[in-house]
Amino acid sequence: MNTRNLLAAAVPLILAGCGLKQPPAGADIMPESARGQIPGQWAGGHRSGNVVPDWIRTFGDSELTALVADAVTRNPDLRAAAALVEASRAAVRVAASSLYPGIAMKGLGERQGKELRGSLDQGIDPPTFGGLGVPDSGGSAGNRSVDSSSQRWVYGLGIGAAWEADVWGRVRSKKAAAKSESAALEADYEFARQSLAAAVARAYFSTIEASQQAANAQETLDLYQEYLKLTDVRKQQGHASDFELAQIKSRTAGAQDALYIAQAARAQAIRAIEVVTSHYPAGKLATRRSFPRQPKGVPAGLPAQLLERRPDLIASERRFAAAFHRVNEARTARLPRFAISATSGLGTAQLDNVGVLDAFTWSLAAGITQPIFLGGQLKAAQDVRSAEQKAAVASYVGVALRAFQDVEDALAADYYLRKREGALTDMVASSADSVKLGRLQLDQGQVDMFTILRLAGENLAGKIELTKIRASRLRERANLHLALGGSFSGGNGK
């Protein structure tokens, strides 16, 4: 068969399998029982409209924006994720390389020698040696040797090419699977980037919370220390007992302990920020001590849009696509393979003191390989890939359900935290008024000091809880943006 006939036979086979079946995407991956449960609107309260990009800036805090940019630039875990994405892109090129002919060149320089002795002219060939010295004794009856010896140099240069026609799409399925895996890692990287930003924001708000709690404890400590001095004076005047003095000292020490706890919490939160921004965790980072303004309501889009936007869902979708293509790769591995190869070479043998022999060789071949019996290996491999595809479907449904839960939890938390903040604000204001009025009554002798101390303790408890709620609202807002898959820019002022 000449070259023209080989090519004519190969082209129709190539064209026969030029298209790959595309996997379903988004909600189409889910079974109908799960897909039909996706609502048209979120159950929790939210603003209508598309999700707002660059969510970090919605807090209106340039210091937070700079910290997030620093973390995205310097965080080692994020750099590791970026390196994995880079490696996956190279893996795509490796998988795609099988679509092209493989070409190789070989150069040869060899010194050969032979010396024949023994029973000659008896129809026995001299021994020869296979690869790596494996003996290969001969026995042809046509040999009539004589005592002789020879040595020669052999030189040669050869080139060859081989190409498998991807008739059934096996190689292209392998490439598509690698490409989908790479896309999944890219989505993983983006989700890690957004998660890092949310983690920095939460730690940042925790440092402010600790500062506020320290301020609450300091205010209460100042009040107790003032009453301690007053009680000590009253004791010297005979108007207070050791019991009363001991009670006030106990409350003063408790307020001092609360101050130390808040200071330790602030240092711990600061060290958390320093670690994610790749700084030594010395606890010395300077941050603001008052909360930024509470941001307005967040447009949450539609539940179905979450499947197209949130990076971890996109990653799960791409992993399903990879599993889908691997099933086709395993299925087509059981079909015939069509290959074309060509080789050519130029060699020279120079026999010592005799002469030189030059040779030019070439070959062109086409072949078909059909697996017949491999002990069920190929069928088992296809079953493995099919099971992996089923697992990918279930995994995608699970990731989607958890994503919907994240959004609904964050929306509900925002609603109830806002309500609680209003109630606690009224409580703190009223308890502060009761402390102020109680001090006036104490001066008039209408109430005792322990009543004032109790009221002050209630006021401190209210302030502590209100501070927690304000910090929780900001942290939950960061969680909501993360749950919604909102994007953000990673640079300063961008």
C-alpha positions as CSV (number, residue, x, y, z in Angstrom):
1,M,0.0,0.0,0.0
2,N,1.6,3.3,-1.0
3,T,1.5,6.6,0.9
4,R,-1.4,8.0,-1.0
5,N,-3.6,5.0,-0.2
6,L,-2.6,5.1,3.5
7,L,-3.6,8.8,3.8
8,A,-6.8,8.1,1.9
9,A,-7.7,5.4,4.4
10,A,-6.8,7.5,7.4
11,V,-8.7,10.7,6.6
12,P,-12.3,9.3,6.7
13,L,-11.5,7.6,10.0
14,I,-10.3,10.9,11.5
15,L,-13.3,12.8,10.3
16,A,-15.6,10.1,11.6
17,G,-14.9,11.0,15.2
18,C,-14.2,14.7,15.0
19,G,-16.8,15.8,17.6
20,L,-16.8,15.2,21.3
21,K,-20.1,15.0,23.3
22,Q,-20.3,17.9,25.8
23,P,-21.2,17.2,29.4
24,P,-24.2,18.9,31.1
25,A,-23.5,22.0,33.2
26,G,-25.0,23.8,36.2
27,A,-28.4,22.6,37.3
28,D,-28.6,20.1,34.4
29,I,-26.1,18.0,36.3
30,M,-28.6,17.5,39.1
31,P,-31.3,14.8,39.1
32,E,-34.7,16.2,38.5
33,S,-35.7,15.6,42.1
34,A,-33.0,18.1,43.3
35,R,-33.2,20.5,40.4
36,G,-36.9,21.0,40.9
37,Q,-36.4,22.2,44.5
38,I,-34.3,25.3,43.6
39,P,-36.6,28.2,44.4
40,G,-37.1,31.4,42.4
41,Q,-36.2,33.6,45.4
42,W,-34.2,33.4,48.6
43,A,-36.2,32.6,51.7
44,G,-34.3,35.1,53.8
45,G,-34.7,38.8,53.5
46,H,-32.5,40.5,50.9
47,R,-32.3,43.3,48.4
48,S,-33.3,42.4,44.8
49,G,-30.7,42.9,42.0
50,N,-27.5,41.3,40.9
51,V,-24.7,40.6,43.3
52,V,-22.5,43.7,43.7
53,P,-18.8,43.2,42.7
54,D,-15.8,44.3,44.7
55,W,-17.5,43.6,48.0
56,I,-14.5,44.5,50.2
57,R,-15.1,48.2,49.4
58,T,-18.7,48.1,50.6
59,F,-17.4,48.3,54.2
60,G,-15.9,51.7,53.4
61,D,-12.7,51.0,55.2
62,S,-9.5,51.7,53.3
63,E,-7.4,49.9,56.0
64,L,-9.3,46.7,55.5
65,T,-9.0,47.0,51.8
66,A,-5.2,47.4,52.1
67,L,-4.9,44.4,54.4
68,V,-6.9,42.2,52.0
69,A,-4.7,43.3,49.1
70,D,-1.6,42.5,51.2
71,A,-2.9,39.0,52.1
72,V,-3.8,38.2,48.5
73,T,-0.3,39.2,47.4
74,R,1.7,37.5,50.1
75,N,-0.2,34.5,51.5
76,P,1.8,31.3,51.0
77,D,-1.3,29.0,50.8
78,L,-2.7,31.1,48.0
79,R,0.7,31.0,46.2
80,A,0.6,27.2,46.5
81,A,-2.8,27.1,45.0
82,A,-1.6,29.3,42.1
83,A,1.3,26.9,41.5
84,L,-1.2,24.0,41.3
85,V,-3.1,25.9,38.6
86,E,0.1,26.4,36.7
87,A,0.9,22.7,36.9
88,S,-2.6,21.8,35.7
89,R,-2.1,23.9,32.6
90,A,1.0,22.1,31.8
91,A,-0.8,18.8,32.3
92,V,-3.3,19.9,29.6
93,R,-0.4,20.3,27.2
94,V,0.9,16.9,28.1
95,A,-2.5,15.3,27.4
96,A,-2.9,17.3,24.1
97,S,0.6,16.1,22.9
98,S,-0.8,12.7,21.8
99,L,-2.9,14.4,19.2
100,Y,0.3,15.2,17.2
101,P,2.8,12.9,15.6
102,G,5.7,11.8,17.7
103,I,9.0,12.4,16.0
104,A,12.4,11.1,17.2
105,M,15.9,11.0,15.9
106,K,18.7,8.5,16.7
107,G,22.4,8.8,16.1
108,L,24.6,5.6,16.1
109,G,28.3,5.2,16.6
110,E,29.5,1.7,17.4
111,R,32.6,-0.4,17.3
112,Q,32.0,-4.1,16.4
113,G,34.3,-7.1,16.4
114,K,34.0,-10.8,15.7
115,E,36.4,-13.7,15.9
116,L,35.4,-17.3,14.9
117,R,37.1,-20.5,16.3
118,G,36.0,-24.0,17.0
119,S,34.1,-26.7,15.0
120,L,33.9,-25.1,11.6
121,D,32.0,-26.2,8.5
122,Q,29.6,-28.3,10.6
123,G,26.4,-26.4,9.9
124,I,26.5,-24.5,13.2
125,D,26.1,-20.7,13.5
126,P,28.4,-18.9,16.0
127,P,26.6,-17.7,19.2
128,T,25.0,-14.2,19.1
129,F,23.8,-12.0,22.0
130,G,20.5,-10.2,22.3
131,G,19.9,-7.0,24.1
132,L,21.7,-6.5,27.4
133,G,23.8,-9.7,26.9
134,V,20.9,-12.2,26.8
135,P,22.3,-15.3,25.0
136,D,20.7,-16.2,21.7
137,S,22.4,-19.3,20.3
138,G,21.8,-20.1,16.6
139,G,21.6,-23.3,14.6
140,S,21.1,-22.6,10.9
141,A,22.4,-25.4,8.6
142,G,23.4,-23.0,5.9
143,N,26.6,-21.8,7.6
144,R,30.0,-22.9,6.3
145,S,32.4,-20.8,8.4
146,V,36.1,-20.7,8.4
147,D,38.6,-19.3,10.9
148,S,38.2,-15.6,10.6
149,S,38.1,-12.4,12.6
150,S,36.9,-8.9,11.7
151,Q,36.4,-5.5,13.3
152,R,34.5,-2.5,12.0
153,W,33.0,0.9,12.8
154,V,29.3,1.4,12.2
155,Y,27.8,4.9,12.0
156,G,24.2,5.9,11.3
157,L,21.5,8.5,11.6
158,G,17.8,7.7,11.6
159,I,14.6,9.6,12.1
160,G,11.1,8.2,12.7
161,A,7.6,9.4,13.3
162,A,4.4,7.8,14.6
163,W,0.9,9.1,14.8
164,E,-2.3,7.6,16.2
165,A,-5.4,8.8,14.4
166,D,-7.9,9.8,17.2
167,V,-10.8,8.2,15.4
168,W,-13.1,7.7,18.4
169,G,-12.0,10.7,20.5
170,R,-10.0,8.9,23.1
171,V,-7.1,11.3,23.1
172,R,-9.3,14.3,22.8
173,S,-11.4,13.1,25.8
174,K,-8.2,12.8,27.8
175,K,-7.3,16.3,26.8
176,A,-10.8,17.6,27.7
177,A,-10.6,15.9,31.1
178,A,-7.3,17.5,31.8
179,K,-8.6,20.9,30.7
180,S,-11.7,20.5,33.0
181,E,-9.4,19.6,35.9
182,S,-7.4,22.7,35.2
183,A,-10.5,24.8,35.2
184,A,-11.6,23.2,38.5
185,L,-8.2,24.2,40.1
186,E,-8.6,27.7,38.8
187,A,-12.0,27.9,40.5
188,D,-10.5,26.4,43.6
189,Y,-7.9,29.2,43.5
190,E,-10.5,31.9,43.2
191,F,-12.6,30.4,46.0
192,A,-9.4,30.3,48.2
193,R,-8.8,33.9,47.3
194,Q,-12.3,34.9,48.3
195,S,-12.1,32.8,51.5
196,L,-8.8,34.5,52.4
197,A,-10.4,37.9,52.0
198,A,-13.3,36.9,54.2
199,A,-11.0,35.5,56.8
200,V,-9.0,38.7,56.9
201,A,-12.2,40.7,57.2
202,R,-13.5,38.6,60.1
203,A,-10.1,38.8,61.9
204,Y,-10.0,42.5,61.4
205,F,-13.5,43.0,62.8
206,S,-12.5,40.7,65.7
207,T,-9.6,43.0,66.6
208,I,-12.0,45.9,66.7
209,E,-14.4,43.9,68.8
210,A,-11.6,43.1,71.3
211,S,-10.6,46.8,71.4
212,Q,-14.2,47.8,72.1
213,Q,-14.5,45.1,74.8
214,A,-11.3,46.4,76.4
215,A,-12.8,49.9,76.4
216,N,-16.0,48.6,78.0
217,A,-13.9,46.8,80.7
218,Q,-11.8,49.8,81.3
219,E,-14.8,52.0,81.7
220,T,-16.3,49.6,84.3
221,L,-12.9,49.2,86.0
222,D,-12.6,53.0,86.3
223,L,-16.1,53.1,87.9
224,Y,-15.3,50.3,90.4
225,Q,-11.9,51.9,91.3
226,E,-13.8,55.2,92.0
227,Y,-16.2,53.4,94.3
228,L,-13.4,51.5,95.9
229,K,-11.7,54.8,96.9
230,L,-15.0,56.2,98.1
231,T,-15.8,53.1,100.1
232,D,-12.4,53.1,101.7
233,V,-13.0,56.7,102.8
234,R,-16.4,55.8,104.1
235,K,-14.9,52.9,106.0
236,Q,-12.4,55.2,107.7
237,Q,-15.4,57.5,108.6
238,G,-17.3,54.5,110.0
239,H,-20.0,54.4,107.3
240,A,-18.8,51.3,105.5
241,S,-17.8,47.8,106.7
242,D,-15.0,45.5,105.7
243,F,-17.6,43.3,104.0
244,E,-18.6,46.2,101.7
245,L,-15.0,47.0,100.9
246,A,-14.2,43.3,100.1
247,Q,-17.2,43.2,97.7
248,I,-16.0,46.2,95.8
249,K,-12.5,44.9,95.7
250,S,-13.8,41.6,94.2
251,R,-15.8,43.4,91.5
252,T,-12.7,45.6,90.7
253,A,-10.5,42.6,90.3
254,G,-13.2,41.0,88.0
255,A,-13.2,44.1,85.8
256,Q,-9.4,44.0,85.7
257,D,-9.6,40.4,84.5
258,A,-12.1,41.3,81.8
259,L,-9.7,43.9,80.6
260,Y,-6.9,41.4,80.4
261,I,-9.1,39.0,78.5
262,A,-10.0,41.6,75.9
263,Q,-6.4,42.7,75.4
264,A,-5.3,39.1,74.9
265,A,-8.1,38.5,72.4
266,R,-7.1,41.6,70.5
267,A,-3.4,40.4,70.3
268,Q,-4.6,37.0,69.1
269,A,-6.7,38.4,66.4
270,I,-3.9,40.7,65.2
271,R,-1.5,37.7,65.0
272,A,-4.1,35.9,62.9
273,I,-4.0,38.8,60.4
274,E,-0.2,38.9,60.5
275,V,0.0,35.2,59.6
276,V,-2.3,35.3,56.6
277,T,-0.5,38.4,55.3
278,S,2.9,36.5,55.7
279,H,4.2,38.6,58.5
280,Y,5.8,37.4,61.7
281,P,2.9,36.9,64.3
282,A,4.2,39.5,66.8
283,G,0.8,40.9,67.6
284,K,2.0,44.4,66.8
285,L,-0.1,45.3,63.8
286,A,-1.9,48.6,64.3
287,T,-5.6,48.6,63.4
288,R,-8.5,50.9,64.1
289,R,-10.4,50.5,67.4
290,S,-13.9,51.6,66.3
291,F,-16.2,49.7,64.0
292,P,-16.8,50.9,60.4
293,R,-20.3,51.8,59.5
294,Q,-22.6,48.9,59.0
295,P,-23.1,48.4,55.3
296,K,-26.5,48.5,53.7
297,G,-28.5,45.4,52.5
298,V,-26.8,43.2,50.0
299,P,-28.4,42.4,46.5
300,A,-28.4,38.6,46.5
301,G,-29.4,37.8,42.9
302,L,-31.4,34.6,42.3
303,P,-30.6,31.1,43.7
304,A,-30.1,29.6,40.3
305,Q,-27.5,32.2,39.5
306,L,-25.4,31.0,42.4
307,L,-24.6,27.8,40.4
308,E,-23.0,30.0,37.7
309,R,-21.1,32.3,40.0
310,R,-19.8,30.7,43.1
311,P,-16.3,29.4,42.5
312,D,-16.5,26.2,44.6
313,L,-19.7,25.2,42.6
314,I,-17.9,26.0,39.4
315,A,-15.0,23.8,40.5
316,S,-17.4,20.9,41.3
317,E,-19.0,21.3,37.9
318,R,-15.7,21.2,36.2
319,R,-14.7,18.0,38.1
320,F,-17.9,16.4,36.9
321,A,-17.0,17.4,33.4
322,A,-13.6,15.8,33.8
323,A,-15.3,12.6,35.1
324,F,-17.6,12.7,32.1
325,H,-14.7,12.9,29.6
326,R,-12.8,10.1,31.4
327,V,-15.8,7.8,30.9
328,N,-15.6,8.4,27.2
329,E,-11.8,7.9,27.3
330,A,-12.2,4.5,29.0
331,R,-15.0,3.5,26.7
332,T,-13.1,4.3,23.5
333,A,-10.0,2.5,24.8
334,R,-11.8,-0.7,24.1
335,L,-12.2,0.2,20.4
336,P,-9.6,-0.3,17.6
337,R,-6.7,2.1,17.4
338,F,-5.4,3.3,14.0
339,A,-1.7,4.3,13.8
340,I,0.7,5.4,11.0
341,S,4.5,5.3,11.3
342,A,7.4,6.2,9.1
343,T,11.1,5.7,9.6
344,S,14.2,6.5,7.5
345,G,17.9,6.2,8.2
346,L,21.4,6.4,6.6
347,G,24.1,4.0,7.9
348,T,27.7,3.3,7.1
349,A,29.7,0.2,8.0
350,Q,33.5,0.5,7.6
351,L,35.3,-2.8,7.8
352,D,38.9,-2.5,8.8
353,N,41.3,-2.8,5.8
354,V,38.5,-3.9,3.5
355,G,36.1,-1.1,2.5
356,V,33.0,0.9,3.3
357,L,29.3,-0.1,2.8
358,D,26.6,2.7,2.8
359,A,22.9,2.0,3.2
360,F,19.7,4.0,3.1
361,T,16.6,2.5,4.6
362,W,13.0,3.7,4.9
363,S,9.6,2.3,5.9
364,L,6.0,3.5,5.9
365,A,3.4,1.5,7.8
366,A,-0.2,1.7,8.9
367,G,-1.8,-0.6,11.5
368,I,-4.9,-1.4,13.4
369,T,-4.8,-2.6,17.0
370,Q,-7.9,-4.2,18.5
371,P,-7.9,-5.3,22.2
372,I,-9.4,-8.8,22.4
373,F,-8.8,-10.2,25.8
374,L,-7.1,-8.5,28.7
375,G,-8.7,-10.2,31.6
376,G,-11.5,-7.7,31.8
377,Q,-9.1,-4.8,32.5
378,L,-10.6,-2.3,30.0
379,K,-14.2,-3.0,31.0
380,A,-13.2,-2.7,34.7
381,A,-11.5,0.6,33.9
382,Q,-14.7,1.9,32.2
383,D,-16.7,0.8,35.2
384,V,-14.4,2.7,37.5
385,R,-14.8,5.9,35.5
386,S,-18.6,5.5,35.4
387,A,-18.7,5.1,39.2
388,E,-16.5,8.2,39.5
389,Q,-18.9,10.2,37.3
390,K,-21.8,9.1,39.6
391,A,-19.8,10.3,42.6
392,A,-19.1,13.6,40.9
393,V,-22.9,14.1,40.3
394,A,-23.6,13.4,44.0
395,S,-20.7,15.7,45.1
396,Y,-22.0,18.5,43.0
397,V,-25.5,18.2,44.5
398,G,-24.0,18.2,48.0
399,V,-21.8,21.3,47.3
400,A,-24.9,23.1,45.8
401,L,-27.0,22.3,48.8
402,R,-24.3,23.6,51.2
403,A,-23.9,26.7,49.1
404,F,-27.7,27.4,49.3
405,Q,-27.5,26.8,53.0
406,D,-24.6,29.2,53.4
407,V,-26.6,32.0,51.8
408,E,-29.8,31.3,53.7
409,D,-27.9,31.1,57.0
410,A,-26.1,34.4,56.3
411,L,-29.3,36.2,55.3
412,A,-31.1,35.0,58.4
413,A,-28.2,35.9,60.6
414,D,-28.1,39.4,59.2
415,Y,-31.8,39.8,59.8
416,Y,-31.8,38.6,63.4
417,L,-28.5,40.3,64.3
418,R,-29.9,43.6,63.1
419,K,-33.0,43.2,65.2
420,R,-30.9,42.2,68.3
421,E,-28.6,45.2,67.8
422,G,-31.6,47.5,67.9
423,A,-32.9,45.9,71.1
424,L,-29.5,45.9,72.8
425,T,-28.9,49.5,71.9
426,D,-32.1,50.4,73.7
427,M,-31.1,48.2,76.7
428,V,-27.6,49.7,77.0
429,A,-29.0,53.3,76.8
430,S,-31.6,52.5,79.4
431,S,-29.2,50.8,81.8
432,A,-26.7,53.7,81.4
433,D,-29.6,56.1,82.5
434,S,-30.3,53.8,85.5
435,V,-26.7,54.0,86.6
436,K,-26.6,57.7,86.2
437,L,-29.9,58.2,88.2
438,G,-28.8,55.6,90.8
439,R,-25.6,57.6,91.5
440,L,-27.8,60.7,92.2
441,Q,-29.9,58.6,94.6
442,L,-26.8,57.3,96.2
443,D,-25.6,60.8,96.9
444,Q,-29.0,61.5,98.5
445,G,-28.8,58.3,100.5
446,Q,-31.9,56.7,98.8
447,V,-30.0,53.6,97.5
448,D,-27.0,51.7,98.7
449,M,-23.8,51.2,96.8
450,F,-24.4,47.6,95.9
451,T,-27.5,48.6,93.9
452,I,-25.3,50.9,91.9
453,L,-22.7,48.2,91.4
454,R,-25.4,45.8,90.2
455,L,-26.7,48.4,87.8
456,A,-23.2,49.0,86.5
457,G,-22.6,45.3,86.0
458,E,-25.8,45.0,84.0
459,N,-24.7,48.0,81.9
460,L,-21.4,46.4,81.3
461,A,-23.0,43.0,80.3
462,G,-25.3,44.9,77.9
463,K,-22.3,46.7,76.3
464,I,-20.4,43.5,76.0
465,E,-23.3,41.8,74.2
466,L,-23.9,44.8,72.0
467,T,-20.3,44.9,70.9
468,K,-20.5,41.2,70.1
469,I,-23.6,41.7,68.0
470,R,-22.0,44.6,66.1
471,A,-18.9,42.6,65.3
472,S,-21.0,39.6,64.4
473,R,-23.0,41.6,61.9
474,L,-19.8,42.7,60.1
475,R,-18.4,39.2,60.2
476,E,-21.7,37.7,58.9
477,R,-21.7,40.3,56.2
478,A,-18.3,39.0,55.0
479,N,-19.7,35.5,55.2
480,L,-22.7,36.5,53.1
481,H,-20.5,38.0,50.4
482,L,-18.4,34.8,50.4
483,A,-21.5,32.6,50.2
484,L,-22.9,34.6,47.3
485,G,-19.6,34.2,45.4
486,G,-19.0,38.0,45.2
487,S,-15.8,39.1,43.5
488,F,-13.3,41.7,44.6
489,S,-10.3,43.4,43.3
490,G,-7.0,42.3,45.0
491,G,-5.0,45.5,44.6
492,N,-4.8,48.8,46.4
493,G,-7.0,51.4,44.8
494,K,-8.1,49.1,42.0
